[in-house]
Amino acid sequence: MRVALFKDSQGSFTEALEDAGIPYEELRPVPGQVMAAGTLITIALTTAITGPIATVLVAWLRARASRKVMLTLRDKTIVHLEGYSVEQVQQVLELVEYATVIDTKPAE
């Protein structure tokens, strides 16, 4: 799953992934390529890891009201994760093509 990290989400979100032991890889843009996101990472989605990823997403969102996560599914439907349980997020993750993670306020 490709994840675009916007605004002030990079540090806190990647830290949450690391704390949960979820491996990710930062994708570097090709020289001269323009990226809308500050950082782009990829996470290998396997059945064994969807539960921990869902847990991280829900906990990260609940920690601050300024945070948003939007998932683009394979059928191009966009799901905003506000109010979802870990179990619901885990089910949706099986259909995800791309994720956008945003924190609109800097860490305090």
KOLTI-300643 format. One record per residue: residue number from 1; residue in one letter; x, y, z of N, C-alpha, C in turn. Coordinates in steps of 0.001 Angstrom, whole numbers, always signed. Layout:
% KOLTI-300643
+------+------+---------+---------+---------+---------+----------+---------+---------+---------+---------+
| resi | resn |  n_east | n_north |    n_up | ca_east | ca_north |   ca_up |  c_east | c_north |    c_up |
+------+------+---------+---------+---------+---------+----------+---------+---------+---------+---------+
|  NUM |    A |       X |       Y |       Z |       X |        Y |       Z |       X |       Y |       Z |
...
+------+------+---------+---------+---------+---------+----------+---------+---------+---------+---------+
This chain:
% KOLTI-300643
+------+------+---------+---------+---------+---------+----------+---------+---------+---------+---------+
| resi | resn |  n_east | n_north |    n_up | ca_east | ca_north |   ca_up |  c_east | c_north |    c_up |
+------+------+---------+---------+---------+---------+----------+---------+---------+---------+---------+
|    1 |    M |    +860 |   -1164 |      +0 |      +0 |       +0 |      +0 |    +903 |   +1222 |      +0 |
|    2 |    R |    +617 |   +2133 |    -909 |   +1349 |    +3405 |    -937 |    +641 |   +4390 |     -29 |
|    3 |    V |   +1442 |   +5128 |    +750 |    +896 |    +6085 |   +1706 |   +1572 |   +7430 |   +1489 |
|    4 |    A |    +769 |   +8441 |   +1198 |   +1277 |    +9810 |   +1062 |   +1118 |  +10506 |   +2403 |
|    5 |    L |   +2209 |  +11066 |   +2907 |   +2209 |   +11755 |   +4194 |   +2272 |  +13260 |   +3947 |
|    6 |    F |   +1237 |  +13965 |   +4391 |   +1141 |   +15400 |   +4165 |   +1293 |  +16176 |   +5463 |
|    7 |    K |   +1659 |  +17431 |   +5290 |   +1792 |   +18380 |   +6395 |   +2689 |  +17808 |   +7481 |
|    8 |    D |   +2177 |  +17757 |   +8710 |   +2998 |   +17364 |   +9849 |   +2814 |  +15902 |  +10255 |
|    9 |    S |   +2405 |  +15056 |   +9320 |   +2125 |   +13655 |   +9658 |   +3345 |  +12744 |   +9594 |
|   10 |    Q |   +4375 |  +13127 |   +8871 |   +5490 |   +12215 |   +8632 |   +6101 |  +11672 |   +9923 |
|   11 |    G |   +6509 |  +12525 |  +10803 |   +7189 |   +12080 |  +12023 |   +6320 |  +11212 |  +12908 |
|   12 |    S |   +5116 |  +11682 |  +13213 |   +4263 |   +10938 |  +14145 |   +3748 |   +9638 |  +13549 |
|   13 |    F |   +3434 |   +9621 |  +12256 |   +2894 |    +8403 |  +11656 |   +3972 |   +7338 |  +11481 |
|   14 |    T |   +5133 |   +7724 |  +10982 |   +6197 |    +6726 |  +10822 |   +6683 |   +6229 |  +12185 |
|   15 |    E |   +6662 |   +7094 |  +13187 |   +7020 |    +6661 |  +14541 |   +6017 |   +5624 |  +15061 |
|   16 |    A |   +4727 |   +5849 |  +14783 |   +3700 |    +4888 |  +15201 |   +3892 |   +3542 |  +14503 |
|   17 |    L |   +4250 |   +3578 |  +13221 |   +4529 |    +2329 |  +12499 |   +5721 |   +1608 |  +13117 |
|   18 |    E |   +6782 |   +2345 |  +13386 |   +7991 |    +1750 |  +13974 |   +7711 |   +1170 |  +15355 |
|   19 |    D |   +6940 |   +1897 |  +16173 |   +6602 |    +1413 |  +17515 |   +5815 |    +107 |  +17451 |
|   20 |    A |   +5003 |     -67 |  +16399 |   +4203 |    -1286 |  +16233 |   +4970 |   -2386 |  +15500 |
|   21 |    G |   +6201 |   -2084 |  +15093 |   +7002 |    -3083 |  +14391 |   +6563 |   -3330 |  +12963 |
|   22 |    I |   +5931 |   -2327 |  +12354 |   +5446 |    -2454 |  +10975 |   +6507 |   -1886 |  +10034 |
|   23 |    P |   +7069 |   -2742 |   +9181 |   +8091 |    -2258 |   +8253 |   +7488 |   -1412 |   +7134 |
|   24 |    Y |   +8199 |    -394 |   +6735 |   +7794 |     +448 |   +5612 |   +9052 |    +891 |   +4890 |
|   25 |    E |   +8849 |   +1358 |   +3691 |   +9980 |    +1845 |   +2908 |   +9634 |   +3219 |   +2372 |
|   26 |    E |  +10553 |   +4162 |   +2542 |  +10343 |    +5502 |   +1995 |  +10699 |   +5480 |    +515 |
|   27 |    L |   +9800 |   +5979 |    -305 |  +10031 |    +6034 |   -1745 |  +10624 |   +7389 |   -2095 |
|   28 |    R |  +11711 |   +7368 |   -2778 |  +12374 |    +8609 |   -3206 |  +11898 |   +8965 |   -4611 |
|   29 |    P |  +11564 |  +10232 |   -4844 |  +11133 |   +10617 |   -6189 |  +12294 |  +10578 |   -7176 |
|   30 |    V |  +11941 |  +10340 |   -8405 |  +12931 |   +10392 |   -9478 |  +13386 |  +11845 |   -9596 |
|   31 |    P |  +14679 |  +12111 |   -9749 |  +15121 |   +13499 |   -9886 |  +14324 |  +14228 |  -10969 |
|   32 |    G |  +13837 |  +15400 |  -10622 |  +13048 |   +16198 |  -11552 |  +11552 |  +15935 |  -11470 |
|   33 |    Q |  +11146 |  +14887 |  -10733 |   +9732 |   +14554 |  -10581 |   +9131 |  +15418 |   -9474 |
|   34 |    V |   +7959 |  +15982 |   -9717 |   +7285 |   +16812 |   -8736 |   +6322 |  +15936 |   -7938 |
|   35 |    M |   +6391 |  +16054 |   -6606 |   +5494 |   +15295 |   -5733 |   +4637 |  +16268 |   -4942 |
|   36 |    A |   +3351 |  +15952 |   -4828 |   +2444 |   +16787 |   -4049 |   +2605 |  +16526 |   -2557 |
|   37 |    A |   +3014 |  +15327 |   -2183 |   +3172 |   +14959 |    -776 |   +4592 |  +15238 |    -321 |
|   38 |    G |   +4724 |  +15446 |    +963 |   +6058 |   +15631 |   +1512 |   +6860 |  +14352 |   +1473 |
|   39 |    T |   +6204 |  +13240 |   +1794 |   +6861 |   +11941 |   +1831 |   +5904 |  +10883 |   +1305 |
|   40 |    L |   +6459 |   +9915 |    +618 |   +5679 |    +8785 |    +123 |   +6343 |   +7524 |    +653 |
|   41 |    I |   +5543 |   +6684 |   +1334 |   +6070 |    +5414 |   +1835 |   +5236 |   +4278 |   +1271 |
|   42 |    T |   +5778 |   +3084 |   +1367 |   +5034 |    +1903 |    +965 |   +5083 |    +895 |   +2096 |
|   43 |    I |   +3956 |    +237 |   +2307 |   +3829 |     -794 |   +3331 |   +3322 |   -2044 |   +2632 |
|   44 |    A |   +3997 |   -3162 |   +2841 |   +3555 |    -4426 |   +2245 |   +2337 |   -4921 |   +3016 |
|   45 |    L |   +1189 |   -4970 |   +2338 |     -40 |    -5431 |   +2985 |    -143 |   -6945 |   +2863 |
|   46 |    T |     -60 |   -7607 |   +3985 |    -277 |    -9046 |   +4025 |   -1383 |   -9305 |   +5038 |
|   47 |    T |   -1957 |  -10470 |   +4995 |   -3024 |   -10811 |   +5934 |   -2547 |  -10666 |   +7372 |
|   48 |    A |   -1306 |  -11047 |   +7641 |    -774 |   -10997 |   +8999 |    -576 |   -9582 |   +9513 |
|   49 |    I |    -435 |   -8613 |   +8630 |    -103 |    -7251 |   +9066 |   -1293 |   -6288 |   +9016 |
|   50 |    T |   -2429 |   -6688 |   +8430 |   -3564 |    -5758 |   +8360 |   -4091 |   -5388 |   +9746 |
|   51 |    G |   -4069 |   -6323 |  +10694 |   -4518 |    -6013 |  +12057 |   -3653 |   -4957 |  +12721 |
|   52 |    P |   -2333 |   -5138 |  +12743 |   -1484 |    -4100 |  +13333 |   -1585 |   -2746 |  +12619 |
|   53 |    I |   -1704 |   -2753 |  +11303 |   -1841 |    -1478 |  +10580 |   -3154 |    -804 |  +10955 |
|   54 |    A |   -4230 |   -1572 |  +11013 |   -5529 |    -1014 |  +11402 |   -5456 |    -419 |  +12798 |
|   55 |    T |   -4782 |   -1096 |  +13701 |   -4625 |     -602 |  +15073 |   -3861 |    +715 |  +15096 |
|   56 |    V |   -2790 |    +795 |  +14332 |   -1996 |    +2032 |  +14259 |   -2844 |   +3167 |  +13682 |
|   57 |    L |   -3561 |   +2907 |  +12598 |   -4375 |    +3952 |  +11970 |   -5420 |   +4505 |  +12937 |
|   58 |    V |   -6150 |   +3624 |  +13610 |   -7205 |    +4072 |  +14527 |   -6602 |   +4826 |  +15711 |
|   59 |    A |   -5535 |   +4305 |  +16297 |   -4904 |    +4983 |  +17445 |   -4327 |   +6329 |  +17036 |
|   60 |    W |   -3681 |   +6383 |  +15858 |   -3087 |    +7632 |  +15387 |   -4173 |   +8689 |  +15178 |
|   61 |    L |   -5302 |   +8295 |  +14609 |   -6402 |    +9239 |  +14397 |   -6996 |   +9728 |  +15714 |
|   62 |    R |   -7184 |   +8841 |  +16645 |   -7812 |    +9197 |  +17922 |   -6928 |  +10071 |  +18797 |
|   63 |    A |   -5627 |  +10084 |  +18541 |   -4698 |   +10844 |  +19375 |   -4861 |  +12353 |  +19221 |
|   64 |    R |   -5300 |  +12815 |  +18044 |   -5448 |   +14261 |  +17803 |   -6554 |  +14517 |  +16800 |
|   65 |    A |   -7372 |  +15510 |  +17077 |   -8476 |   +15849 |  +16175 |   -7997 |  +16427 |  +14843 |
|   66 |    S |   -6767 |  +16897 |  +14778 |   -6238 |   +17504 |  +13550 |   -5792 |  +16470 |  +12522 |
|   67 |    R |   -5924 |  +15185 |  +12836 |   -5441 |   +14131 |  +11944 |   -6561 |  +13559 |  +11082 |
|   68 |    K |   -6198 |  +13241 |   +9854 |   -7144 |   +12661 |   +8894 |   -6449 |  +11531 |   +8138 |
|   69 |    V |   -7208 |  +10476 |   +7826 |   -6721 |    +9399 |   +6970 |   -7807 |   +9118 |   +5941 |
|   70 |    M |   -7411 |   +9155 |   +4671 |   -8323 |    +8845 |   +3580 |   -7748 |   +7673 |   +2792 |
|   71 |    L |   -8580 |   +6688 |   +2561 |   -8156 |    +5516 |   +1807 |   -8829 |   +5522 |    +446 |
|   72 |    T |   -8055 |   +5331 |    -596 |   -8609 |    +5184 |   -1942 |   -8616 |   +3692 |   -2238 |
|   73 |    L |   -9804 |   +3169 |   -2478 |   -9955 |    +1749 |   -2745 |   -9692 |   +1459 |   -4216 |
|   74 |    R |   -9543 |    +186 |   -4540 |   -9254 |     -207 |   -5921 |  -10326 |    +269 |   -6903 |
|   75 |    D |  -11585 |    +373 |   -6438 |  -12662 |     +834 |   -7321 |  -12772 |   +2359 |   -7342 |
|   76 |    K |  -11760 |   +3036 |   -6766 |  -11626 |    +4504 |   -6704 |  -12582 |   +5164 |   -5703 |
|   77 |    T |  -13250 |   +4374 |   -4871 |  -14050 |    +4914 |   -3777 |  -13090 |   +5463 |   -2728 |
|   78 |    I |  -13436 |   +6606 |   -2146 |  -12601 |    +7203 |   -1105 |  -13311 |   +7060 |    +236 |
|   79 |    V |  -12587 |   +6529 |   +1219 |  -13130 |    +6298 |   +2553 |  -12361 |   +7155 |   +3543 |
|   80 |    H |  -13085 |   +7989 |   +4296 |  -12489 |    +8773 |   +5379 |  -12631 |   +7939 |   +6642 |
|   81 |    L |  -11550 |   +7665 |   +7342 |  -11567 |    +6721 |   +8455 |  -12095 |   +7258 |   +9774 |
|   82 |    E |  -12644 |   +8411 |   +9807 |  -13142 |    +8972 |  +11060 |  -14258 |   +8099 |  +11633 |
|   83 |    G |  -14081 |   +7682 |  +12895 |  -15114 |    +6922 |  +13585 |  -15114 |   +5423 |  +13322 |
|   84 |    Y |  -14173 |   +4912 |  +12565 |  -14110 |    +3483 |  +12273 |  -13437 |   +2732 |  +13419 |
|   85 |    S |  -13873 |   +1491 |  +13645 |  -13229 |     +633 |  +14631 |  -12037 |     -63 |  +13973 |
|   86 |    V |  -11192 |    -672 |  +14787 |  -10039 |    -1410 |  +14266 |  -10516 |   -2524 |  +13333 |
|   87 |    E |  -11563 |   -3230 |  +13720 |  -12080 |    -4329 |  +12903 |  -12586 |   -3831 |  +11553 |
|   88 |    Q |  -13287 |   -2693 |  +11544 |  -13784 |    -2132 |  +10285 |  -12634 |   -1702 |   +9388 |
|   89 |    V |  -11625 |   -1070 |   +9962 |  -10467 |     -630 |   +9177 |   -9744 |   -1849 |   +8604 |
|   90 |    Q |   -9613 |   -2889 |   +9389 |   -8941 |    -4097 |   +8919 |   -9656 |   -4667 |   +7691 |
|   91 |    Q |  -10967 |   -4658 |   +7675 |  -11723 |    -5155 |   +6522 |  -11511 |   -4268 |   +5298 |
|   92 |    V |  -11496 |   -2959 |   +5510 |  -11325 |    -2020 |   +4397 |   -9913 |   -2108 |   +3816 |
|   93 |    L |   -8921 |   -2369 |   +4660 |   -7533 |    -2420 |   +4190 |   -7320 |   -3439 |   +3074 |
|   94 |    E |   -8115 |   -4482 |   +3063 |   -7988 |    -5504 |   +2023 |   -8311 |   -4953 |    +635 |
|   95 |    L |   -8988 |   -3808 |    +582 |   -9426 |    -3216 |    -687 |   -8648 |   -1962 |   -1074 |
|   96 |    V |   -7673 |   -1566 |    -244 |   -6983 |     -288 |    -421 |   -5927 |    -343 |   -1520 |
|   97 |    E |   -5927 |    +720 |   -2311 |   -4877 |     +917 |   -3303 |   -3877 |   +1969 |   -2822 |
|   98 |    Y |   -4383 |   +2999 |   -2145 |   -3580 |    +4169 |   -1809 |   -4135 |   +4810 |    -545 |
|   99 |    A |   -3283 |   +5354 |    +301 |   -3723 |    +6040 |   +1513 |   -3112 |   +7433 |   +1580 |
|  100 |    T |   -3867 |   +8349 |   +2151 |   -3393 |    +9707 |   +2390 |   -3501 |   +9964 |   +3888 |
|  101 |    V |   -2406 |  +10396 |   +4489 |   -2339 |   +10624 |   +5922 |   -1964 |  +12090 |   +6133 |
|  102 |    I |   -2800 |  +12803 |   +6913 |   -2594 |   +14239 |   +7089 |   -2714 |  +14601 |   +8563 |
|  103 |    D |   -1792 |  +15426 |   +9035 |   -1929 |   +16059 |  +10344 |   -1783 |  +17547 |  +10062 |
|  104 |    T |   -2842 |  +18296 |  +10317 |   -2854 |   +19710 |   +9944 |   -2174 |  +20620 |  +10954 |
|  105 |    K |   -1768 |  +20072 |  +12095 |   -1081 |   +20885 |  +13096 |    +254 |  +20252 |  +13448 |
|  106 |    P |   +1273 |  +21059 |  +13666 |   +2589 |   +20505 |  +14033 |   +2555 |  +19867 |  +15415 |
|  107 |    A |   +3488 |  +18967 |  +15658 |   +3607 |   +18333 |  +16965 |   +3918 |  +19388 |  +18012 |
|  108 |    E |   +3397 |  +19187 |  +19186 |   +3583 |   +20185 |  +20251 |   +4800 |  +19885 |  +21068 |
+------+------+---------+---------+---------+---------+----------+---------+---------+---------+---------+
